[in-house]
Amino acid sequence: MKCNVGKTDRAIRVVIGVGLLAAGAYFHSGWGWIGLLPLATAVVGFCPAYLPFGISTCAGCDKSKP
C-alpha cells in the first residue's frame, strides 16, 4: 500500500473520527462506530477510496513503498 494521506488530511480524519465516536457515545447510537474508519485511515496513511480517482494528499510520503 502506498501512502496517499498527507499530514493535514490525517489531522482532519482524526478530528472527524473522534467527533463521530463522541457523538455516538453522547447520543447512545451505534452509528458512532463509523468514526473508526477515518481514524484507521489516518493511522495507516492509506485511503482505499482515493485509489480509483488517483488522489493523493501526501506530498512528502515515500511513493516507492509497495
C-alpha positions as CSV (number, residue, x, y, z in Angstrom):
1,M,0.0,0.0,0.0
2,K,1.3,3.4,-1.0
3,C,0.9,6.4,1.3
4,N,-1.8,8.6,-0.1
5,V,-3.0,10.5,3.0
6,G,-0.9,13.6,4.0
7,K,-0.4,15.3,7.3
8,T,-3.3,17.8,7.1
9,D,-5.6,15.1,5.8
10,R,-4.6,12.8,8.7
11,A,-5.3,15.5,11.2
12,I,-8.8,16.2,9.7
13,R,-9.5,12.5,9.7
14,V,-8.6,12.2,13.4
15,V,-10.8,15.1,14.4
16,I,-13.7,13.7,12.4
17,G,-13.2,10.2,13.7
18,V,-13.1,11.3,17.3
19,G,-16.1,13.6,16.8
20,L,-18.1,10.8,15.3
21,L,-17.2,8.4,18.2
22,A,-18.0,11.1,20.7
23,A,-21.4,11.9,19.1
24,G,-22.2,8.2,19.0
25,A,-21.4,7.9,22.7
26,Y,-23.3,11.0,23.6
27,F,-26.4,10.0,21.7
28,H,-26.1,6.3,22.6
29,S,-26.0,5.4,18.9
30,G,-24.2,2.6,17.2
31,W,-23.6,4.8,14.2
32,G,-20.7,6.5,16.1
33,W,-18.6,3.4,15.5
34,I,-18.3,4.6,11.9
35,G,-15.7,7.0,13.3
36,L,-13.2,4.2,13.4
37,L,-12.9,4.3,9.7
38,P,-11.4,7.8,9.4
39,L,-9.2,7.0,12.5
40,A,-7.9,3.8,10.9
41,T,-7.1,5.5,7.6
42,A,-5.3,8.3,9.5
43,V,-3.2,5.8,11.4
44,V,-2.3,3.7,8.4
45,G,-1.8,6.6,6.0
46,F,-3.7,4.9,3.2
47,C,-7.3,5.5,1.9
48,P,-8.6,2.9,-0.5
49,A,-11.4,5.3,-1.6
50,Y,-8.6,7.5,-3.2
51,L,-7.3,4.8,-5.5
52,P,-10.0,4.9,-8.2
53,F,-9.6,8.6,-8.5
54,G,-5.8,8.8,-8.3
55,I,-6.0,11.2,-5.4
56,S,-3.0,11.7,-3.1
57,T,-2.7,14.4,-0.4
58,C,0.7,13.1,0.6
59,A,3.3,15.3,-0.7
60,G,6.3,14.1,1.3
61,C,5.5,10.4,1.6
62,D,7.7,7.8,0.1
63,K,5.9,6.7,-3.0
64,S,8.2,3.8,-3.7
65,K,7.0,1.6,-0.9
66,P,4.6,-1.1,-2.1
